[in-house]
Amino acid sequence: MGKLLHTSKVKVHKEAGKNKIKRAEIEGFPGAVRMGVHGGIAQYFKLSPDEPMVSTLDYIVAAVGGCMTGTVAGALEARGVSATPDKLQVEAEGRIEDVDGKMILTGIKLRYHLKVPKDKRASVERALEHHEGLCAASESVRRGITVEWESDIQEEAESEAGKPAAVHGHD
């Protein structure tokens, strides 16, 4: 293992009464990120959402795309090449497949659209050959992120009808 630099803390909950819509609150930042299903993902779950939303897998693709864009932009700027939106545009595409009955993000492909001065082309090509190893999101996905979980289950008292009973505390 490496040296701990930061612990990202996120609270997630499912919205009441909504199909597959979750809210994620990232510690230290206001508001929540909403995520749900759309397109082929909704079809996979046999849903027709009233409110199609960005999926959790879309966020993974966006995270890798955002990190790779920042990494390549930094490499360009270090070589005196502009990385403004009119000079660098990036498209990230995630391939989501049914693998053995499970929905899996199997690949992410990036397409860089660059406008560079002729005398900088060779330098830019070298930067592109090496930039991915500097992207934390891409390296994390490529190496396989360890996912662990634990649970804290609390039983509620039930009434005779099978519904949770009101529990009253005493002073």
C-alpha positions as CSV (number, residue, x, y, z in Angstrom):
1,M,0.0,0.0,0.0
2,G,1.0,3.6,-0.4
3,K,1.0,6.7,1.9
4,L,-2.6,7.9,2.6
5,L,-3.1,11.4,1.1
6,H,-6.8,11.9,1.5
7,T,-10.0,10.0,2.4
8,S,-13.0,10.8,0.2
9,K,-16.2,10.7,2.2
10,V,-19.5,10.4,0.4
11,K,-22.9,9.8,1.8
12,V,-25.3,8.1,-0.6
13,H,-29.0,7.4,-0.3
14,K,-31.8,6.3,-2.6
15,E,-34.6,8.9,-3.2
16,A,-38.0,7.8,-1.8
17,G,-40.4,6.6,-4.5
18,K,-38.0,7.1,-7.4
19,N,-36.8,4.4,-9.7
20,K,-33.0,3.9,-9.2
21,I,-32.4,7.5,-8.3
22,K,-29.7,8.1,-5.7
23,R,-28.2,11.2,-4.1
24,A,-24.5,11.4,-3.3
25,E,-23.3,14.1,-0.9
26,I,-19.5,14.7,-1.0
27,E,-18.1,15.8,2.3
28,G,-16.9,19.5,2.2
29,F,-19.1,20.4,-0.8
30,P,-22.6,21.8,-0.8
31,G,-25.5,20.0,-2.5
32,A,-25.8,16.6,-3.9
33,V,-25.0,14.8,-7.1
34,R,-28.0,12.9,-8.4
35,M,-27.7,9.7,-10.4
36,G,-30.1,7.2,-11.9
37,V,-30.6,5.4,-15.2
38,H,-31.2,6.2,-18.9
39,G,-30.9,4.6,-22.3
40,G,-29.5,1.1,-22.5
41,I,-29.0,1.0,-18.7
42,A,-32.7,1.6,-18.1
43,Q,-33.5,-1.0,-20.7
44,Y,-31.3,-3.5,-19.0
45,F,-33.3,-3.0,-15.7
46,K,-36.5,-3.0,-17.7
47,L,-37.3,0.5,-16.5
48,S,-38.9,3.6,-18.2
49,P,-37.7,6.3,-15.9
50,D,-39.9,9.5,-15.7
51,E,-36.7,11.3,-15.2
52,P,-33.7,9.8,-17.1
53,M,-30.5,10.6,-15.2
54,V,-26.8,10.2,-15.4
55,S,-25.8,6.8,-14.2
56,T,-23.1,5.7,-11.8
57,L,-21.2,4.3,-14.7
58,D,-21.4,7.6,-16.6
59,Y,-19.8,9.2,-13.6
60,I,-16.9,6.8,-13.7
61,V,-16.4,7.5,-17.4
62,A,-16.6,11.3,-16.7
63,A,-14.1,11.0,-13.8
64,V,-11.5,9.2,-16.0
65,G,-12.2,11.6,-18.9
66,G,-11.8,14.6,-16.6
67,C,-8.6,13.4,-15.0
68,M,-7.1,12.5,-18.4
69,T,-8.1,15.9,-19.8
70,G,-6.4,17.6,-16.9
71,T,-3.3,15.5,-17.2
72,V,-2.9,16.0,-21.0
73,A,-3.7,19.8,-20.6
74,G,-0.9,20.0,-18.0
75,A,1.5,18.2,-20.2
76,L,0.7,20.5,-23.1
77,E,1.0,23.7,-21.1
78,A,4.4,22.5,-19.7
79,R,5.5,22.4,-23.4
80,G,4.2,25.9,-24.1
81,V,1.1,24.6,-26.0
82,S,-2.3,26.1,-25.2
83,A,-4.9,23.8,-23.7
84,T,-7.8,26.2,-24.0
85,P,-11.2,24.8,-25.1
86,D,-10.6,26.0,-28.7
87,K,-7.3,24.0,-28.8
88,L,-8.1,20.9,-26.7
89,Q,-11.4,19.1,-26.7
90,V,-11.9,15.6,-25.3
91,E,-14.6,13.0,-25.8
92,A,-14.8,10.1,-23.4
93,E,-16.8,7.0,-24.3
94,G,-17.5,4.1,-21.9
95,R,-18.5,0.7,-23.2
96,I,-21.1,-0.9,-21.0
97,E,-21.8,-4.5,-21.6
98,D,-23.8,-7.5,-20.3
99,V,-21.0,-9.9,-19.1
100,D,-22.2,-13.1,-17.6
101,G,-25.6,-11.6,-16.7
102,K,-24.0,-8.5,-15.1
103,M,-23.8,-5.0,-16.3
104,I,-20.1,-4.1,-16.5
105,L,-18.2,-1.0,-17.7
106,T,-15.6,-2.9,-19.8
107,G,-13.7,0.0,-21.4
108,I,-13.2,3.7,-21.7
109,K,-11.9,5.3,-24.9
110,L,-10.8,8.9,-25.1
111,R,-10.5,10.9,-28.3
112,Y,-8.4,14.1,-28.1
113,H,-9.0,16.8,-30.6
114,L,-5.9,19.1,-30.6
115,K,-4.8,22.2,-32.5
116,V,-1.1,22.6,-32.0
117,P,1.6,24.7,-33.7
118,K,3.5,22.7,-36.3
119,D,6.8,23.1,-34.5
120,K,5.3,21.5,-31.3
121,R,3.7,18.4,-32.9
122,A,6.6,16.0,-32.0
123,S,6.6,17.3,-28.4
124,V,2.8,16.9,-28.1
125,E,3.0,13.3,-29.5
126,R,5.6,12.4,-26.8
127,A,3.5,14.0,-24.1
128,L,0.5,11.9,-25.3
129,E,2.5,8.7,-25.1
130,H,3.2,9.2,-21.4
131,H,0.4,11.2,-19.9
132,E,-2.0,8.4,-18.9
133,G,0.3,7.1,-16.1
134,L,0.0,10.5,-14.4
135,C,-3.8,10.3,-14.2
136,A,-5.0,9.1,-10.8
137,A,-8.5,8.1,-12.0
138,S,-7.2,6.1,-15.0
139,E,-4.5,4.4,-13.0
140,S,-7.0,3.6,-10.2
141,V,-9.5,2.0,-12.7
142,R,-6.7,0.2,-14.6
143,R,-5.2,-1.3,-11.5
144,G,-8.6,-2.4,-10.2
145,I,-9.9,-0.6,-7.2
146,T,-10.5,-2.6,-4.1
147,V,-14.1,-2.4,-2.9
148,E,-14.9,-3.5,0.7
149,W,-18.1,-3.2,2.6
150,E,-19.5,-3.8,6.1
151,S,-23.0,-3.4,7.6
152,D,-24.5,-2.1,10.8
153,I,-28.0,-3.7,11.0
154,Q,-30.4,-2.6,13.7
155,E,-33.7,-4.5,14.2
156,E,-36.8,-2.5,14.7
157,A,-39.6,-3.8,17.0
158,E,-42.6,-5.0,15.1
159,S,-46.3,-4.6,15.9
160,E,-48.7,-7.5,15.8
161,A,-49.7,-6.5,12.2
162,G,-46.1,-6.9,11.1
163,K,-45.4,-3.2,10.8
164,P,-42.8,-1.4,12.9
165,A,-44.2,-0.5,16.3
166,A,-43.7,2.9,17.9
167,V,-41.0,2.7,20.4
168,H,-41.2,5.2,23.2
169,G,-38.2,6.1,25.4
170,H,-38.5,6.7,29.2
171,D,-36.8,9.5,31.0
